[in-house]
Amino acid sequence: MEKGILIEPETVALIVLDYQQDFLASLSKPARKSLDESMTALASIATACSIPVVLSGLVSDAFTGQTWPRLQQLIPDHRTIDRSRINCWEDPNFTDVIRNLKKNRLLFAGLWTETGVSFGALSALAHGYDVFLVTNAAAGMSVTSHETAIQRMVQAGVVPVTWCQLLFEWYRVLSGKDSNIGQSLITIARQRGYLLPDEH
C-alpha cells in the first residue's frame, strides 16, 4: 500500500462483521450506545456515497442472532452472508462475494475487534488487499483487547480510520460531482455535532 494515499470512494467496499445481538450483549451499555451511533453514521455515509456493503454474521440461526435489522434498513443495497467460521476469509461464500465486488480496498468494522474483525482484516491483507479498520465502528470484549487488536493489525499493515475521517475525505471527492451527495454528508456531520446545526 502506498503510504499517505487518500481513500477514493470508488475503490472500496465496507465489510461489517458480527453486528449481532449476542455479540452486542457483551458490551457495556455506554460502549453499545457509542458503537451503535458510530455504526449508524458509517452506514449512512456508505449509503450516501454508494459504497458496496457486505454484512456477515456468524451462524446466526444457532446462537448469535441475526444482524441488527436497523443496520440492514440503513443500507438498502447490502449483501448478507451467514457463515460458520470465525474468520470470514475461511468461508468460500464470503470470499467469492468479495472478489466479485472487484474492489482492491476493504474497510472493516464490527465485532469483536480481537477475533472476527482482526482475523478477517489480517487475512485480507495477506491476500493482497489494502485494508482499513474503522476503529470507532468496531469494539472488543474489553478496552484492552480492542486496543491490543488494533495495535496488532496496524503493525501488520492495516490502516486505522474513523467514520468522521471517511465522511470528510469522501466529501472532498463527491460533493463537486453530485450536490445531493455533498448535502447528505453535511447533514450527517451536522446531526453528529461536527458542524453547527442548520437553523434554516
N, C-alpha and C positions, 0 to 999 in steps of 0.2 A: 504494500500500500504506500502510495506517495504521501509523505508526511506533509501535514498542513493543508491538504487539498480539501476544498469545500464539498459538501454533500449535495449533489444535484438531485432534485426530487425524481427525475425520470429514471435514475439509475438504481433506485432502492425498492425493497419490499419490507414490510413490517411483519414480524412474527411475534405473536403473543401466546405464551405457553402457560397452561395450567391455571388460568384465572377462574378457579372453580371453588365451589362452596367449602369443601373440606380444607383446602389449602388456605383460603381466606380466614377460616375459623381459627387458624393457629396464630394469627396476628392479634396484637393488642387493638383495642378499639381506636385509639388515635392513629396507629400505623395503618389500620384498614381504611380509615377515613382519608388519610393522606394519599395512600395508594389509589384509592377509588377516584379521588379528584385528579390525580396525575394521569390515570388511565383514561378517564373521560376526556381530558384535554388532548391527550395523544390521539385517541380515536377520532375526535373532532377534527384535529389537524390533518390526519391521514385521509379522512373523508373529503375535506375541503380541497386537498391537493391531489386527489385521485391516486393515492399511493396504494398499491396492491397489499391486502392484509390477509394473513393466514392465522386463524385461531386454531390452536391444537390443545386438546385435553387428554389427560391420562386415564385410561379405562373408565370413562365417565359413567358407564352403566353399572360398574361394580361398587366403587366406594368413594369416589371423589366428587361426584355431582357434575352436572352439565356446566359448560362455560356460562357465566352470568348472562341471562337474556338481555339485560340492559346494555351490556357491551356489544352484543350481537346486533341490537337495534341501532346503535350508534354507527355501525359500519355495515350498511346495507349490502354491499357487494363483496363481503368477506368470503373466504373459503374456510370450511371447518373440517378438521381432521382428528378423528379419535384414534389413539394409538395405545399400544400395550407396553412400550418401552420408555423408561425414564428419559433416555437420550433420544430426542426426536430424530437424530441423524441415523439411528439404527432401524428406523421404520421406513421401508421402501415406498409406502404410500405417501409419506411425508416428503421424502427426498424427490420423488417424481414430480410432485406439485411444485416444489421449489425450483427444480430445474426447468420446468415448463414456463415459469414466470420470466425466465431469461433476464434476470437482474444479477448484476455482479456484486451488489452491496446489500447486506441484510442488517436490519435493525431488530434487536431482540429486546423483549420486555416480558414481564410476567412473574410467575412464582415457580419454585423458590430459586433465589439467585445462586445458592450454593449447590443445587442439584440440576434440575432440568434446564434452567436457563444457562448456566455455565457449561454444562455438558454439550448442549446444542451449539452454543456460540463457539466453543473451542473446536468442536468437530467441523463446523462450517469454515472456520479459519484454516483448519488443516486441509480442507478440500478446495482451497484457493479463493474463497470469498473474502471481500473486505467486510469486516464485522464491526458493528457498533452496538453498544449497550445503552439503552435509555435508563439511566441509573435511578431516576425518581419515578419510573413506572415499572420498577422491579422491587421485590422485597424478599428477605430471607426469614428464617425461623428466629433469628436474633440479629441485633445490630452488628455484633461481632462477626457472625457467619456471613452476613450480607457484605460487609466491608472487606472481609478477607477474600470472598469470592471475586469481588470487583478487582482487588489487587492482583489476584492470580490471572484473571482474564487480561488485564491491562499489560501485565508483564509478558503475556503470550502474544500480544499484538491487537487485542480488541480495544476499540476506541470508545471512551465514555462520552456520552452526550446527555442533555436533558431535553424534555419536550419543549421548553421555552426556547432553547437554542435552535431547535429544529424549526419552530414556528417562524422566528425572525430570519433564519437562514433561507427558508423557502419563500418567505415573503419577498425578499430581495430579488428572487428569480421570477416568481409567478405574478406578482402584483402588476407589473408592467405589461404582462401578456393578457391578463384577464382581471378586470377590475372587481368582478364578483368574488374571485378567489381572494384577492387582496382584502376586500371588505370583510369576508368571512374570517380571515386570520386576525384582522384588527379586532373584530368582535370577540373572538376567543381571548385575545390578550386583555381586552377591557374587562371581560367577565371575571378574569382571574387576577385583576389588580395590577397588571403590568403597565397599563395605560390608564389615564383618567377616564371615568365613565362618560359616555356620550350624553350630554344634557339636552340635546335637541330632540 
